[in-house]
Amino acid sequence: MKTVRVKAVHRCSLFALLCLVGPLAQAHPGHEPASLSFFQGLVHPLLGLDHLLAMLIVGVWAAQIGGRARVWLPASFVALMAVGALTLHAASLPTMEGGIVVSLLALGLAVALAWRAALPIAIPLVGLFALFHGAAHGIELQQLAHPLLYASGFLIQTAALHIVGLALGAYAQRRDSRFARATGWLGVVVGAGLALG
C-alpha cells in the first residue's frame, strides 16, 4: 500500500514538473492566438516570485497538516482564485497588493512554525488569500482576446505548483522538517521585502 502511494506521489510530481517546464518550450512565436493565451497563462505563475512561493507554500502547508488538508487546501485555493480572477478586479480589492504580501507572511509563518491548523480555520484563510491572487490575475484577463484560455492556463499551473509543494512537504516530513520550515521562512522574507519595498 505504501509503495502504491509513493508511486502515485512520484507520478503527480512528474506531471507537475512537466506542467512547469512544458510551457517554456511551447511558448514561442507561431502559435495561434488562442493557444498563445493558454500558454501565456501557464507561464505567468512562474514569472512572479510572490505567486510562485505562495503556491508552493500552500502545498507544503497542506502536507504538514496532513489528512484531508492535502486535498482541501489546494482545491480551495484554485477554486477561489478562479472566483477572484473571473469576478473581481483591482477596484474591488483596493488592498490587493497588500493582501498578496500578507498571504506570503501569514502562510510562510504557518509553514515555518509548522502550525497544524484545523480545516475550518485553514480553508477560509487559504481561500481569502486566493481571492487576492485571483484578482491580481484578473487584471490581465480584461486585456486578452481569450481570457478563459489564459485563466485555465494559470489555474492549471497553480494546481501544478501546489502538487510540487505537496511533494516537497511530504519529502520534508519523511526526511527533515527543517526543509519545509525553511520554505516558510523564505516566504516570510520575500513578503517582508515586498512590504518594505
Steps between C-alpha positions, in 0.01 A plus 500: 500500500781739593680421171185582302472834683865584432456415130190721485693791657782449250255500207328815628836670550610405148174637358547824695858539378389447141239773549773727634753451219270418208379856440855630481565272203164574335458874550672626187376703201290320243218368717140593433388787728271270702782253565733784586254630761487156662880464508544855628266403784711191572823701510370800695503347853866408453605858433401660831689389810212604727249277320744214447596488868142535625387204286787280619439600862130408479605151387764468772256614769238251377761223531596618851137496619441167325180304457223669305694828495717354222198519271288776649761775532627489139148443362363794700779724383452416131121533521500836680784629285279430197215689669733793572640508147166479323285720724728748678735772382741742660223747591311225685802429720679832555755326722571227242879535512490520878290184510760315292779618730302395810435161338874439472561614858211302654537179297878518532472528879248216512750273321806631685333433836342173374156619614258209460188711473158336500333488158222747598778755559748404226254481210345850543846648558637346180181593315522866604856525372399322178252780427781757510723294271205442266415871484861572402467258209162646412669825401670324208178319400330828409757570228497160325310367200474154663469564876356159586788317330750721682316437830498124445875515434588679824257287702659179369845638578386604849376146564832364370691725742279377785588141405871585502452662843318190625785281376758726668298499822459122495872454439584739783263317736682172432858635493550833671225740604750787500484501120125573505546765769773667294250532213266680739770736622591577138137604444516723808824665383364563148172630644685733737717621212191578290338679794807717558550560126 
